[in-house]
Amino acid sequence: MAVRAAVLPAIGAPLEITGIELPDPGPGQVRVRLAAAGVCHSDLSLSDGTMRVPVPAVLGHEGAGTVVAVGEGVTHVSPGSPVVLNWAPSCGSCHACALGEVWLCANALNGAADVHARTADGTDLHPGLNVAAFAEETVVAASCVLPLPDGVPLVDAALLGCAVLTGYGAVHHSARVRAGETVAVFGVGGVGLATLQAARIAGASRIIAVDVSPGKEELARAAGATDYVLASENTPREIRGLTGKQGVDVSVECVGRAVSIRAAWESTRRGGRTTVVGIGGKDQQVTFNALELFHWGRTLSGCVYGNSDPSRDVPLLAEHVREGRLDLSALVTDRITLEDIPAAFANMLAGKGGRALVVF
């Protein structure tokens, strides 16, 4: 049976909304009917070639839905089970997994090279980042589905699959924000909004949101920001002015551009931590001189998927949702259809809105 999907025919080409033919789930596979899929900046980076992906492909990696059928050997979910998609399943056997750093699994994206489905004319399609969530239904490896804990709305649960795991993990796993510390978050998109909420949950005493758009201030403050700064060449000076001329204890950069990474670094106090979550292109070169590295004593670190272990962290995030500490719906600024994804991409490029959510 054909299902509708957003297909990327070639790098840089417009998405095509078309019917695709999915196979029945084989051994170790699960078929999922999507309830919702988030439109992430990584999808845009895949479509324009910033990140490489075999094409043609069905994009979308942040999703939740209901199991339709399971293949032989699948026991942790069954038809009717609500699930969150995990686009980066760990293999459990590579060097990173042996160290417990499952977010760096060397084999996590092996499935992206597989043939996932076919178009009506028989063209092979690949599954984007493993899960091909920009479709009414998808077939994925069993390791790519996590049972959704009770008490989390299925549509909003899609955000747990990337934005919230990334933002929460950046604060709690990478930067390790402690109660009473000050935090600056650069970029108020979906991940940035999740990061702001995570900083509030961590007990940060001052949370400064930074973005190029004045229209995002209300969103940022609702997520937990105590202050809002419009991004400019004076941003580090403004942040130091808000923190007794010291700078913040932690800066989290959610944009992936050299200028904002550098601004986040300069906004961090001496001895503080700067965590880079945003995915930038190879042309985004950030420079430091040897003296400043010594003098400031700051820590600069990258952060992949929030340094998260989804099987451990999704139940924890669900508890935050049930207790009212984490508001998933507050991250969503647009609820859209498959046909609206190109417009959502354009909004991201223009710095507009938070997370767009495709609701099926």
N, C-alpha and C positions, 0 to 999 in steps of 0.2 A: 504494500500500500504506500502510495506516495505521500510525503509530508512536505510542507512548505519550509524553506530555509533561505538564509542570506548567504549567498555563495560569492567568494572572492575569486574571480576567474584568472586573474594575474596580478602580480605586484603593481600597485599604483592604479589599477582599474577600478571602476565603480562597482559596488556590490550589486548582485543580481538576485532579486527575490524570485525563486523558482521552485518547482517541485523536484524532490530527490527521492530515490528508492533506497530504503534502508534494508539490510539483511536481518534475518532473525538472529537473536543473540546466540552465539556459539558457546562452547565451554569457557567458563570464566568470564562471561560477558553479561551485561544487564541492559535492557531497553527501558528508557525513561521518557515519560511524557512531561515536557517542560511546563512548569507553572509560570516561571519568569526567568529572565536572563539580564544581568546588568551589562551596560555598555561601558567598558573600561578603556582607559587611554592605551593600554597594551594592545587592544584590538586595533586601534588606530595605528599603532606602531607596527603591527603585523601587516596591515593593509598597505602602508606606504614604504615598507622595506626596511624600516629602522631595526626591526627584529625579523629574522629570516624564518620563513615557514614554507613547506612544500605547497605548491598550488597546482590546480585549483583546490580551494579549501572552504569548508564551512567554519566560519569564525565563531567567537563567543566562548568564554571560559568561566564565566561567573553565573551559576545557575542553580535552580532547585526545581524539583518536580516529584512525580509519583512513578514508582516502578510499574511497568506494564508486563514485563516478562523477564525471566532469568534463564541463563544457560546452565548446562551441567556443572555441578561443583560449587555453585554459588549458594551460600547458606546464611550470610549475615543480613540479607534483605530478601523480600519476597514480593510478589505482585500485590500492589496496594500500599507498599511502604513509602512514606515520604522521605526524600533523600536530598542531600546537598551534594553538588558535584565538586570533585577535587581534581583540579587540572594538573597538579604536580604530585602524583602518587610516588611514594618512595619505594625503591626496590628491596631495601632491607639488607643488601649484601655488598654494596660498593663501599669504598673507603669512607665517604662522608657519612653514610648510614651507620657504618660500624662505629663511628665517632659519636653517633647520636645527633648529627647535624643533617636531619632528613630533608630540610629545605634546600640543601645543596646536592641532593641525590644526582649522581652522574647519569642515571638512566631514566629520570623522571619524565622526560619528553620523548622517549623512544617511540611511543605510540603515535606521535604526530606525523610520522612518515608512513603509517599504515594507510591502506585504502579503507575508507570509512563508509562510503556510500557511492552511488552513481546518479548522474543526471538521467533524464528521460532518453537521451541519445547514447547512453552507455559510457559517458566520460567518468573516469575515476575521480573521486573527491577524497581529500585528506581531512582529518578532524582538527584543524587549527591547533590549539593547545590541548590536544587529547580528547576534549569533550564535546566540541561542536554544539555549543548551547544556543546559537542563533538559528534554532529550528524547532518546529513543533514537537518533534521527538528526536532522540538520539540513541545510539548504541555505543556503550563504553565498556572498558575493562572494569571488572568488579572492584578493583582497587581505586577506581575513580568515583565511587559512590560511598557516601557516609550517611548512616541513618540520622534523620533529623530528630533531635530530642523533642519531647513534648513541650508545648507552651510557646512555640515559635511559629508565627504565621508563615505559611508555605511560600507565598509570593515574596515577602520581605526576606525570607531565609536565603534567597539567592545571593544577597550581599555578603553572607558569611563566607562564600566561596572564594572571595578575593579581597574586596575593599576592606572589610572589617578584620579579617585575619591579618592583612598587611598593616593597617593602621594600628590595631591593638598590639600586634606583635612588635612593631617599631618602638612603641612606648614601653611595653612590659618585658620584651625579650632582648631587644637590641640596645636601646638607650637605658633601659632599667631605671625609669623615672621613679624617684622616691617621694613620699609624701612631703609637702612643703617646698619642693624644688620649683624653679621657674622654667617654663617651656615656651619655645616659639615654633610655630608650625607654618612652613612656607608652602602655599598652594592650598586653596580651599575647594578642591574638587571632592569626588567621592571618598578617596583615600584620606585626603586632608581632613574632611569632616569626621571620619572615623577616628583619625589620630587625635583630634580635639576632644572627642568624647572619651577616648582612652586616657588622655592626660587628666581629664576631670575625674575619671574613675580611680586613677592612681593617686589622687589627692594633691595635684600640683597647686601651688599657691597663686601663681599668676600664669595665665595661658594667653600668649600673644599670637593672633592669627595674622598672616601676611599674604596679601594677594594683590594682583593688578587691578581687580575690579571692585569699585566701591559698592556695587550691588550685592556683594556677597557678605557684607558685614552682618546683616540680620541672621543669615544662615550660620555664620561662624559663632556668633554670640549664643544662639540657641543650642549649639553643640557643646558649648562650654568655654568659649573664649571670653576672657575678661577685658581684652584690649584688641583693637583692630588697627593695623598699619597698612597703608597703601604702599605697595612695593615701589621703590625708587632707589637712586644711588645713595640716598641718605638713610636707608632702612637700618643698617647696623647702628648708626648714631642714634636714631629714634629709639631703638630697642635698648640700647645702653641707658638712654635717658629715662626709660621706664623701669630700670632695674638698678638704680643707685649707681650708675656709670660702670657697672660691672659686666653686663651682658647676662644672658640667660644660662642656666645650668645645662640645658639641653635644647638643641635646635634639631628639628626634623624637616628635611627637605623632601617635598612630595611632587616636584615638578620635573626634575631631570634636565635642567639647563645650567650651563656653566655659571651664568650670572647669579642665579638663585642659590646654587651650591656655595659659591664664594660668599654671598651675603649671609647665608646661614652660618658659615664658618666664622665670619667676622662678628656675628651677633652673639657668639658663644663666649662665655666668660673664660678667663684663664683657668685651665684645668678642667673645663667642661667637656661635653660630648656632642658631636655633630653626627647625625645619622642621615644617610642619603637613601631615600626610598624610591625617588623618581627615576625612571628609565630614560636616559638620554642617548643621543646618537654618538657615534665615534668622533664626530666633528666638534663635540662639546668638550673642549679642552680646559681643564682647571689647573692653574699653576700656583705653586707655593714656593717661597724661598726658604733656604735652610735655617736662617736665623729665626724667622717667625715660628717655624715648627718647634724649635728649641724653646724660644721665649714663652710662647703661649701655653705650651704643655697640653694642648687640646687633643682629644681623641676623635679621629675622623673614621667612620666605618660605613660600609655598604650594608644594605639590608635586603635580603631576598625573601619575598613572600612573608615578610614580617618575622623571619627566623622562626616560623611556626611549625608545629607538628599538628596538622588538621585533626587527626584522630584524638589527640589530647585536648586541643584548644576549642574545637567546635562545641563540645559539651560545656566547657567553661563559659564560652560566649553565650550559649543558650541560657545558662543560669543568670548571667547579667541581664539578659532580655527579660526573663521571667520576673526578676526582682526590680525591674524598672530602671536599672542603672544605664542600660544601653538601649537607645531608641533607633531601631533600624529604619523606620519610616521617615525619620528626620533627615536621612541621608539622600532620600529620593526627591529630586526636584521635577522630574518629568516621567510620566508613565506613558509608554509609547507602544507602537506596533513594529513589526519587522520592517515595514516600509519606511519608518521614521529613523532608522539607524543612521543613514547618511547625514541627516540633519543633526543628529546627536553628535556625530563626528565633527561637523562644522562648528557646533557650539563649543566643543572641547577646544578646538583650535583657537576659537575666539575668547576662551577663558570664561565662558558663561556656564552658570548652573553648577549643581553638584553631580549626583548620579542619575543618569537616565536608565529606566528599567523597562525592558520589553516585557509586557504582560500578555500571556497567551490566553 
